[in-house]
C-alpha cells in the first residue's frame, strides 16, 4: 500500500515536471501587456472627457443631439467657436487671468516671507503661529461665505473684481508658507552666511539665493494657487453680479442657466477654459510633483 502511494506521488511529480514552464520572457510579455492595458484605460478615463468636449464643440446643432451619438463629427464646423467669441467670453478670460495673476504674485511674496520666517528666525510663539496658519484649513469654505460677504460689504467691494484675490490669498498663503518652509529647512544655512559675509543683505539673500534654490517648491505652490483661483466658483458667484466683472466659471454657468443651452458653445468654452491649466501642467507638472514631495527630504 505504501509502495503504491509512493509510486503514485512519483507519477504525479513526473506529470507536473512535464508541464510546459512559463519562461521569464513570457512573464515579461504578460506583465508588459497588462501594463499597456492599464495605461490605455487610464488614458481613456483622463482624455475621454476632453476628446468628447472637443468633438461636441465642432459638431452641428442637430448632430450634437443625435442618437446614437457620433464619436467622429460627420460635418465638422467652427460655428460654436465663432458664436463663443461674439459673447463676453474674452472678458471672462481676462477677469480670471487678472484674479489668478494677482493671487499668485501676492501669495508668492507673503508665502515666501512667512515660510522663511518659520524656517530661520527664532521668536516667542513661533511654533504656535505656525500651527495657527494651518488652522484656517480646518474650516470648509462654505462656513466662510457669510463672513466674507459681510466683510466685502463693509469694505464696499461687492461686485468688485479685486475682492476675489484678497479672499483667495487667505487660502493659498498658508499652503505656500508651509511648503516653502519645508524647502528652506532643507537648505544649509551656511549658504546664507556666505552670502551675507560677501555683503548681501537679508532681502538679497532671500530673493537672489534662497528663492531660486527653492524654485521647484515655488513653482508647485504657484501652479496650485493658479488652478485654485482660476476655477473657483463659490465666492465668485456670491460676490460678483455684473456681467463685466464675472470670472470664467461663473460666466459659463450663467450661459447655461439664463441665456441659452447651446451645448456646442458650452463645450467650446469649457475646452478653452482648461487649456491654460493643461499648458501649465505640460511645462510645470514635474516641478509641481517635485515641489510637493522634495521639501520633505532633508
C-alpha positions, -999 to 999 in steps of 0.1 A, spaced: 0 0 0 28 23 9 47 14 -23 16 22 -44 13 57 -27 50 64 -33 46 53 -69 15 75 -74 33 105 -59 63 100 -82 40 97 -112 22 130 -103 56 147 -98 67 134 -133 34 148 -148 40 182 -132 76 183 -143 65 176 -179 40 205 -179 53 235 -200 70 261 -179 64 298 -184 96 314 -194 108 347 -180 103 362 -214 67 352 -214 62 365 -179 77 398 -190 55 400 -221 24 393 -200 34 420 -175 41 445 -202 7 437 -219 -11 442 -186 7 475 -180 -2 487 -215 -39 478 -210 -40 497 -177 -23 527 -193 -48 526 -222 -77 525 -198 -63 554 -178 -59 575 -209 -95 568 -219 -107 579 -185 -85 610 -184 -86 621 -221 -121 608 -229 -140 638 -215 -115 662 -232 -120 645 -265 -158 645 -261 -158 682 -253 -137 689 -285 -159 666 -307 -191 682 -294 -177 717 -299 -172 711 -336 -205 693 -343 -235 709 -359 -265 715 -336 -286 686 -349 -256 662 -347 -250 671 -310 -284 658 -300 -284 629 -324 -290 593 -311 -268 573 -311 -241 599 -306 -213 600 -331 -177 597 -320 -164 615 -351 -183 645 -365 -199 640 -398 -196 676 -409 -171 695 -386 -177 732 -381 -162 760 -361 -196 778 -357 -196 772 -319 -163 790 -315 -174 819 -337 -205 823 -315 -184 820 -284 -161 848 -292 -190 871 -301 -202 869 -265 -184 882 -234 -162 851 -232 -129 870 -238 -139 894 -209 -143 864 -186 -109 850 -196 -94 884 -189 -110 887 -155 -99 852 -145 -64 859 -156 -62 891 -136 -76 874 -105 -53 844 -108 -22 865 -116 -27 888 -86 -34 859 -63 -2 841 -74 20 872 -71 7 882 -37 7 846 -24 43 841 -35 55 872 -17 36 866 15 42 828 15 79 832 9 84 857 37 62 837 61 79 804 52 114 819 56 104 834 90 91 800 102 123 783 90 151 806 100 140 830 128 135 822 165 109 842 184 84 835 211 53 817 200 68 806 166 55 770 170 20 782 178 20 807 150 29 780 125 1 758 138 -23 788 137 -16 793 100 -27 758 92 -58 762 115 -75 780 86 -78 747 67 -99 732 94 -129 751 83 -147 744 50 -150 773 26 -188 772 29 -187 784 65 -168 815 54 -192 826 27 -214 848 50 -184 864 70 -166 871 37 -197 886 22 -203 909 53 -166 919 52 -167 927 15 -199 947 20 -184 968 48 -154 975 26 -177 985 -4 -162 957 -25 -193 938 -35 -192 933 -73 -155 944 -73 -132 921 -92 -103 927 -68 -122 913 -38 -115 878 -51 -77 879 -49 -80 891 -13 -101 861 -4 -80 836 -24 -48 847 -8 -62 838 26 -65 802 13 -32 800 -7 -8 818 15 -8 792 43 -1 764 18 27 785 3 42 791 38 44 755 49 55 741 15 83 767 13 92 762 50 100 726 42 123 737 14 140 763 34 146 738 62 163 715 37 188 742 26 220 745 45 223 778 65 259 783 56 248 794 21 231 824 36 260 831 59 284 831 30 262 855 10 260 879 39 297 877 45 302 888 9 280 918 15 245 907 6 216 920 27 189 897 41 165 907 14 191 900 -13 198 866 2 162 856 2 152 867 -33 185 861 -51 197 829 -34 171 811 -13 141 815 -36 160 804 -68 173 773 -49 137 766 -39 123 770 -74 105 736 -76 86 744 -44 77 779 -56 66 766 -90 45 738 -74 28 763 -50 23 788 -78 7 762 -100 -16 750 -73 -26 786 -65 -33 794 -101 -55 764 -106 -74 771 -74 -81 808 -83 -87 800 -120 -115 775 -113 -130 789 -81 -168 793 -83 -183 796 -49 -170 830 -37 -171 845 -72 -208 837 -77 -219 854 -44 -196 884 -46 -198 893 -83 -230 903 -102 -224 925 -132 -215 907 -164 -183 927 -170 -168 915 -137 -176 878 -140 -149 852 -140 -148 823 -163 -166 796 -142 -194 820 -133 -198 832 -168 -200 797 -183 -226 787 -156 -247 818 -163 -248 809 -200 -263 776 -192 -288 789 -167 -301 821 -183 -291 828 -219 -292 795 -239 -284 759 -238 -262 756 -268 -241 725 -259 -216 731 -287 -208 766 -274 -207 754 -238 -182 726 -247 -161 751 -267 -160 774 -237 -152 746 -213 -125 733 -236 -108 767 -239 -111 773 -202 -90 742 -194 -63 749 -219 -42 773 -196 -42 746 -169 -31 719 -194 -4 741 -208 10 750 -174 10 713 -164 28 704 -196 57 727 -186 55 728 -148 39 694 -140 72 678 -130 81 708 -108 46 706 -92 50 670 -82 86 675 -71 76 706 -52 50 688 -32 74 660 -22 110 670 -23 108 696 5 102 667 30 135 652 23 164 665 43 
